[in-house]
Amino acid sequence: MLEDGDSPAVLAQPAVASSVGQGSTFHPEPRAAKATRRARLALSDAQYALSRRYRRASDSTDDFVHGNPWKSIALAAVGGLIVGLLASR
C-alpha cells in the first residue's frame, strides 16, 4: 500500500541510479571495455597534440598580425574579395 507522499512514479524508480562500480570482483573486465579505454586514451593524446599545434599556429599568427598590421589588412581584404567573387557565382 502507498504511504503518505509516495506516488507510483516514485516507486517505479530503480533503487540505484547507476551501476558503475557495482560489478563482481570475480569477473574480469571485458575486452570491449579495455578497447574502449585504449581508444579513449588515444583520442585524448590526439586532442592534446592538436591543441598544442593550434596554440602554436595561433601564437605565430598573432605575432605576425601585431608585427605587420597593414599586410594583415591587405591579406584579409584580398581573401574577402576572392571569397566574395566565388560566392557570387
N, C-alpha and C positions, 0 to 999 in steps of 0.2 A: 504494500500500500504506500502511497505517496505521503511523505511527511510535509510539514509546512515549509513552503519555499522551494520544494523540489518540483521541477517540471519534467515532462517526458524528454525534452530536449537535453536537459542536464544529465538525466540518467542514461541517455544514449551515447554520451561522450566516452571515449576509451579511458581506461584508468591511467595509462601512461601516454603522454603526448608524443614521445619519441622513443624509439627502440635502440638508439645509438648507445653503444657500450653495454648492452644487455645480453650479448651473445654468450655462448658457453665457452669456458676455457678449454674444453676438450676438443673443440672443433677448430682446426687451423683456419687462417684467413684464406678465402678462395683465391684462385689465380686471377679472376677478373678484378678483384679489389686491388691486388698487387699491381696489375697492369694499369689500372686507373690511377693509382698513386704515382707510378713511374711517369705516366703521361702528364699528370698534373705538375710534377716536378720539372719535367722537360719544358712544358709550356711556361712555367714560372721563370725558368732560366732564359727562355727566348724573350719573354716580356722584359726582363731586366736588361738584356743585351740591346733590344730595340729602344728601350727608354734611354739608355746611355748614348746610343747613336743619335737619337732625336735631340737629346740635350746638347751634344757636341755640335750638330748641324745648326741648332737654334742659336747657340752662343756665337758661332762663327758668322752667321747671318747678321746677328745683332751688331757684332763688331764691324762688319762691312758697311752696314747702313749708317752707323754712327761715324765711321771714318769717311764715307763717300755719300753724303746726302743727295747731291744732285744727280749722281749716277743712278742711285736707287730710284729717284723720282722718274728719271728718263726710262729706266728699265720697266718700271711699273706702268708708265704711260704706253710704251711700245707693247707690252704684254696685254694691256687692256684693249688697245687698238686691234691687235690680232684676234683676241677672243671676240670682240665686237664684230669684226668682219666675218669670222667663222659662224657666229651665231645668227647673223643676218641672212645667211644663205639658206 
